[in-house]
């Protein structure tokens, strides 16, 4: 049912494509071996008796091998400095992970073997790594980036002017009307201009190429053709040629794979892009920034390298991006060193399922969950509820609280707010059509209020920043999360009304949220997370990681990582869907401050 709302409809084709996308994801996800108790490494604070108590409780309840317990001497605090994190947590956990692989005799070069460890941080371990102050070493990449931007702005401006000058030499009847009407001079005479070096460059190149083809300049004036082509190639790299070759090959009805393989330019392009994509998961460090820049230039020319440096500036400018969840940072301990400013792609995220080398990256990435709450008793209750509900099945109502936003509304932060609201509508449509659980959608700006949500088994909604609204009568084993900017910033602070803390205190068995402002793009896609969970084929921690876009960032998952609430009673069937072309519904939104919350909670 839809609460206080006009009936929201979707076209059948869009819904079918969304379901097909989830279906493909489901088939791939269930093909891997699910987490087992022997895969869980339990991390606790040996300086805090209650922390060890929770660790032993989980180890006993889930029959985790005793050798999988990892005790760390830590302060009793929800935060940890980066220095202490590196000294007190990382080395011991790395040794435990290595021992895990050694005990199972799994060689690193065998990534097809699905067994790999997962970490469970329990009550008493820190939530987040504190903000690190900027040092002189941090200034070095900023200075390099600023220098490179100025250098390439000048170079792009010079080549653009050179191109404009050469185009003016074309026969009068061939001149394009879209070219700027200015007095451009050869690069030797051009004044330094770096205001907007990329503005109109693509339009200029496109119009120039078309005019050259129409005039057959290569035959009439080969010298001019060579000079113009040389400038364009330097500006754009091999990408335009690659696109042209691919179009030509695509026009052939029976293109032999060997023909593509034997085309040197296509092979080079594939090699460069493979290297670029693989290194993306490690991020850009000051030591490899120059090396990465060569890939940008080879594929997209000097203009591409300028864009690379400008994008890098947006990564290294906000120093506050160094604050991260301990859980998320630990996922990458086998892949250090890695970029710590901003976020990095999560290789488990479903959009990477078909990447041929992704299995190697997944093998070097660790899933990390958390069994935590405001008291050790509540943390242990999460395990008890999970085990009980796995046996009998989770039943109740699924409540979805959208905001009624339109993706076309300019007031919704560049369509990102509207797009995310659409995910919640998609979720409702999928569950209503293919699920067995009753679902209630509220698409009005107001949130559910007290008494609105009896028998709540599942929940997803937004947006009330650090102000939990007690609208729910939670079923035992309930799972849900609220989308806001800092709903896991504390699980202990007395009087705090952040959603993760309060939802656990009120009865949910599992939730997730950010330790600080995470931006919308970092949340798991609701219309992917919940349908996968409802199939009962994948445990909670895997559901989270297969729908989570980013790591080395600010999201955490709280609950029993093995919890599979629909294991014996699936609540949705997505397996019998028509085979339609896959829509790109899984692409994460562009990282942008436009996706920030409406407010910032005061510390």
N, C-alpha and C positions, 0 to 999 in steps of 0.2 A: 504494500500500500504506500501511497505518497501522502505525507502529512501536510495539511494546510497548503496545498500546492496545486497549480494547474498540472495536467498530465503532461509529463515530459516524454517526448517520443524521439526515437533515433531511426534513421533509415535502416532497413534490413541488411543492406550490404555492408554498412559500417560496423554494425553489431557482429555480423558474421565474420568479417575480417578480424575484428578484435578477438573473437573467440578462437579463430583459427590461429592467431598469433599466440594466444595463451596455450592452445592445444599443442603447437609445436614445442613451445617452451616446456610443457608438461612431459611430453615424450622424451625430450632430451634430459630433463632433470631426473626423471624416474629411472633412466637407464644407468645412472651411477649408483654405487653402493651407498645406502643411507648410513648416517652416523650410528655407531654402536657404543655401548658403555665403555668398552676398552679403548675407544678412540679419544675419550675425554680426559684431558689433563687439567686437574683442579688446582687453581692457584689461590692460596690463602695467606693471610698476614700472621706469621708465626709469633709476632709480638703481641697479638690480641687473642686471648683464649676463645672469645666468642666467634672469631673468624675461623679458627681451627675446628670448633664445634660444628659450624655450618658445613665446612668442607667434609668432615667425617660423616655427617648426617647424609649428605648427598652421595658420598662414596658408598655408604652402606645401602641406602635405599635403591640406588641404581646399579649396584654390583660393579662398581668401577674398581679396577685393580688398585691395591694400595700403593703400588709403585708409581701410580699416576698422580700422586699428591705432591704438590710443589709448595714448600713453605718459604716465604720471603720475609725478612726483617724490615718492616715498614712502619712509618708513623701512622698513628690513628687519625687520619685526615682524608677528606674527600679529594684533596689535590696533592700533586707531587711536582717537584721541580724537574725540569728536563735533565739536569745533571744527576739527580737521584734516580730518575727513571732509567737512565742509561747505566748507572752503577748498581742499583739495587734490584732491578727487575729483569732487564734484557739478558745479561749473561747467564743467569740461572735458568731462565726459561729456554734460551737457545740450547743449553746443554740437555735439558729435558726433552726437547723436540728431537735432537740428534739421537738421544738414547731410544726414543720411540721408534725411529726408523731402523736403528741398528738391531733392536730386539726383534723386529719383524723381518729382518734381512731383505729390506726393500732397497735396491740400488737406486740412486737418484736418476740414472738414465732410463728408468722404467716408469715413465709417467702414466702409462696406460693402467697401471695398478691403482685402483681408486682409493685405497686406504690412505688416510692422512689424519693427523691429529687435529683436535679442536681444543681451544682453551676455554675454561670456565672460571671467571673471576668471581669470588664469593664475598659475602659481607665482610667489610673491614679492609678491602683493597681500594685504592684511590680511583676516583671517577675520571679526573681530567688532569692533563699536564698543564702546568701554569704558563702564563704568558712569559716568553723570554724577551728580555730587553735587547734592543738592537746594539750590536757591537761593531767594531771597526771592520771585522770580516764581513758583516752584513752589508756594509756600505760599498764593498768592492763590486758585487754584481750590479748594484744600482748605478754606480759610476760607469761600468762597462756598457750597460744597457743604454744609458743616456748618450754616451759617446757614439755608440753604433747607430742609434736612431738619427742623430745629427748627420753622421757620415753618409748613411744610406738615403736620407732625405735629399742631401745635396746631389748624390749620384743619380737618384731617380729623376730629380728636377733637371739635371744636365742632359740625361738621355731622352727625357720627354721633350725638352727643347730641341735637341738634335733631331728627333723624329719629326717634330712639327716643321722644322727647317727643310728636311728632305722631302716631306710630303708636298711642300710648296713648289718643288721642282717637277711634280707630276704635270702632264699636259693640262692646260686650263680646263678642258671639258671633263677631266677626270677628278678635279678637286671635289672633295666632299663638303657639303654645306654645313655639316655638323662640327667641323674643326673649329677651334677657337680662332677668332679673328684678331690676332695680335701680331706683333712685330718680332716673332721668335728669331733668334740668331743661332749660329753654330755654337756648340758647347764651349768653344774657346772664348766666345764673346758673351756668353750668358752670365748674368749676375747671379749671385747666390740667392736662391729662393727656396725656402723649405716650409712654406706655410701649409699647403695641402698637396704634397707631392703625388698622392695616389688618386686625388680627385679627378674624375673624368678620364683617367688614363685608360681604363678598360674600354670606354666608349671610343676614344681616339684610336686605339689599336684595332678594334673591331671594324670601324669605318675605313681605316687605312687598308686592312687586309681585303675587304670587299672591293674597294676601288682598284687595288692592284690586280685582283683577279679579273675584274671587268675589262681593264685596259691591257691585260696580258703584258705587263711591264717586263716580265722575265724575258720575253722575246724582243720587244721593241727597245728596251733600255736595260740590259742585264746588269750594268754597273750600278744604276740607281736601285734596281731590285735587290741586289746583294747588300747595298748599304742599308736600305730600309729594313730588310729581313734581319740583318745582323743586330740592329738596335732592338727590334721586337724580341728576338730570341734572348738577348741579354736581359731584357726587362721581364720576360715571362717564363724563361726556362723551357723545359721539354714538354710541359703539360699540354699546350695547344697541339703540338705534333702528335702526342699520344692520343688525345681525343680524336683527332682527325683520322688516325690509323684505325682506331677502334670502330669509328663510324663506317669506314670503308670496309673493314672486315665483317662488321655486323650486317652490311648490305648483301653479303654473299650468303646465299641460302644454306650452303653446306660448308661452313668454315671449319677446316680441320684444326684440331687443337695444336698439332705440330706446327701449323702455319703461324699461329700466334706465338708459340714457343720460339720459333726460329726468327722472329722479328726482334732484332737487337734492342731497339728503342723501348719496346714494350717490356722486355726482360729487365732493362735497366730501371725503368719506372717502377716495376713490381719490386725490385730489390730495394730501391730507395724507400718506397712506401712501407715495405715490410719492416725495415730498420726503424723508420719513423714511428710506426704503430707500436712496435715492441718497446721502444725506449719511452714511449708515452706513459707506460705503467710505472716507470721508475721516476719520471719527472725530470725537470731540468735543474741541474746544480751549477754553481759558478764554474766548477771545473770542466763541465761538458757543454757549456752554453755555446762556445765557439764551434765545437764539433757538430752539435745539432744544427747550427746555422748553415753548415755546408749542405745538409740534406734539404733545407728549405730553399737554398739557392739552386741546387741541381734540378729540383722538380718545378719550382715556380719562379725562378729567376731572381734578379735583384729586387724587383718589387715584392716578391714573396719573402725575401730575407728581411726587408724593411717591415713587412707585416709581422714576421716572426718576432723581431725585437720589440715592436710595439705591443704585441700580445704578452710578451714576457714582462714588460713593464707593469702591466695590470696584475701580474702574479706577485711580483716582488715589491710592489709599492706598499700595500697595507701590512705593516708588521704584526698587527693583532691577529692575523690569520695563523700564526704559529700555535695558538691555543688549540688543543685537540683532545678528544676522548682517549683515555689510556687504552680502551678496548680496540678502538679503530687503529691506533698507532701500532699496537702489538701485532696486528694482522700482517705487517710488513717486516717483521724482525729478520726474516730470512732473506730479504731483498735489500737490506741496507748496504750502502747509504742511499737514501732517496730524498726527494724534494719534500721539505717540511712546511713550506708556505703554501697556503691554499690546499686543495684536495687533489687526489689521484684517482684514476679510474679503478673500479673494482673488477678484477678479471672474472669473478664468479657471476657478475651481472649477465642476465640472459641475452643481451644484445650481442655478446661476444661468443655465443655458443658455437658458431660455425667457423670461427677463426682457427686455422689449421695448427697454429703454435700455442693456442690458449692453454692447452693442458699442461705445458711446462710452467706457465705463469701461475696457474692454479695450484700446482704442486708446491710452489714456493710461497703460497699465501695461506695464512691460517685463519680459520673462522674463530671468532671470539665472542662469547656470550657472557652474561652476568647473572648470578643468583644473589640478589641484593634487595634491601628494603630498609625501612627506618629502624627495625629491630631484628635480631637474629631469629626470633620466633616467626615473624612474618616471612623472612627469607626461606625458612624450612617449610612453611605452609605452602609456598609455591610448588615445592616438590610433591608434597602430599596431594594437593589438588590435581596436579598433572597426572600422577599415577592413577588416581581414582577415576578421573574422567576419561583417560585412555581406555579403561576397561569397559565403561558403560556408554561412552559417547557424549559429546557436548550438544546440548539441546537448549533452545530458547529463541530469542529474536535478534536479528541483525539490524542495528540502528546506524544510519548514515546521515550525517549532518553536513550538508553542503550549504552554500551561501547564496545561490541563485545568481551567480555572476555570469556575464557574457564574455566570451573570448574576444568579441568585437568592441567591447567597451574600452575606450582609451584611458579610463580612470582606473582600470584594473592592472596597473603596473606592466604596461607593454604586453598585455595579453597573457602573461604568465599566471596571474591569479585566476583568470577565467579558464585557462587551460587546465589548471589543477582542479578547479571545481568540476570541470568536465570529466576528469578521472573518477570523481566520486559518483557522478551520474552514470558513467560507464559501469562502475562497480554495481550500482543498483540494478541496471538493466541486465547484466550478466547473471547476477544471483537470482533475480526474479524469474528469468527465463529458463535457467538451467539448474538452479539450486532447489533444495527441498526445505530450506530454512526460511521462515517468514522474514520479510525484510521491510523496514520502514525508512522512507527517505523524507527528510525535511530540506527543502531547497529555498527556505527563507533566510534573510540575514540574521535573525535571532537564533540563538542556540536552543537546544532542548533545555527545558526547565525542570525544576524539581517535580518528580512524579511522572514525567513524560515517558520514561523508558523502563517499564517493568520487564522482568525475565530477560535481561540483557546478556546475551552470549557473546556477541561480536559488536565492535563499535569502531567507527572511524569518522572523524569530523574536525571542524575548525571554525572560528579562531577566537580563543580566549587566552590571552597571554598570562601565564602563571596564576590563573584564577579558575581553579577547578569548579565546575558546576555539578552539584550533586543531583543529577537528574536520573540516576540509574539504580536499579535493584539488580546487582550483578549475580548471574548464575555462577555456581562453582565451576572453575576452569575457564572463565571468560577471558577473551583476548581482545585487545583494542589499543588504539593509539590516537592521540590528539595532535593535530598539526599546528605547532606554534614554536616560538623562537628559543625557548630555553626550558623545556618541561622536564629535563633530567639534570638540571644544574645542581640539584641536591636531592638526596634521598633520605637525609637525616635531619636537616635543620627544622627545629621545632617551630610550628606555626606556618611553615611554607605551604603554599597552595599550588605548587607546580603539579601538573597533571600526572606524571609518572608516579611520584610519591603518593599522591592522594588516591589514585586508582588502585594501587596495590593495597593501601590501607583499607580501602572500601571493599576489596574482594577479588580483583582480577588476578589471574594466574600468570599473565604475560603482557608486557607492553614494550614500547620503544619510544625514544625521544632524544633530543639533542642536549648536550651539556652547555651550549651557548648558541648564539645565532648561527643557524646552519644554512640558510637560504632554502627555498622550496625545492630546488633541484636535487637536494641531498636526501630527501625522504624516499623510502620505498614507494613504488607506485601502488596505490591502494587497489586498483583494478587488476593488479598482478599478484600482490601479496596475499590477499584474502582468498581469491579463487584457488590458488595453489595450496594454501593451508587447508581449505575445505575439502580437497580431494582425499586427504588422509594418507597420501603417499610419501610425503616429505616431512621430516621433523622440523620443529620451529626454527632452529638455528639455520638450517639450510634454506628454508623459505625466506628468511630474512636476507641472507647473503645473495640469493639468486634474484632478489628484487631490489637490492641496494645499489645505487649508482656509484658511490664514492667511498674511498678509504683514506686513512691518514687525515681524518676529519672529525666530526663532532657527534655522530649518532651512536647510540648504544641500544642493545637489546637486553631486556630484563625478563628472566624466566628460565625454566628448565630447558636446556638446549635440545633435549631428546623429546620434549613434549609434542605429541602428535594427537591432538584432540579428536580428530575424525578418523583415526586409524581403523576402528571397528565399525564405524557408521559414517561413511562419506556423505557429505552434504551437498555435493555438486558433481555433475558428470559432464566433462568437457571432451570426452574421447570420441564422440560420434559426430564430429562437425564436418561440413563439406570442405574439400580441398580447394581453397581459393587463394589467389595471390596474396602474399603477406604484405600488409600495410606497414609502414614504418611507424607503428604506434609506440615503439619502445624507446625511441630516441630521447635521452634526457635533455631537459631544457638547457639552454646556454647559461653558463655560470655568469651571473650578473647581479649587481646590487639591486636591480629592478625587482628581483624576486625576494627581497627582504620582507620581514614582517612589517605591519603597519606601525608598530611601536617598538621601542627598545626598553626592556625591563631595567630599571635602575638597580645597580649592584648594591 
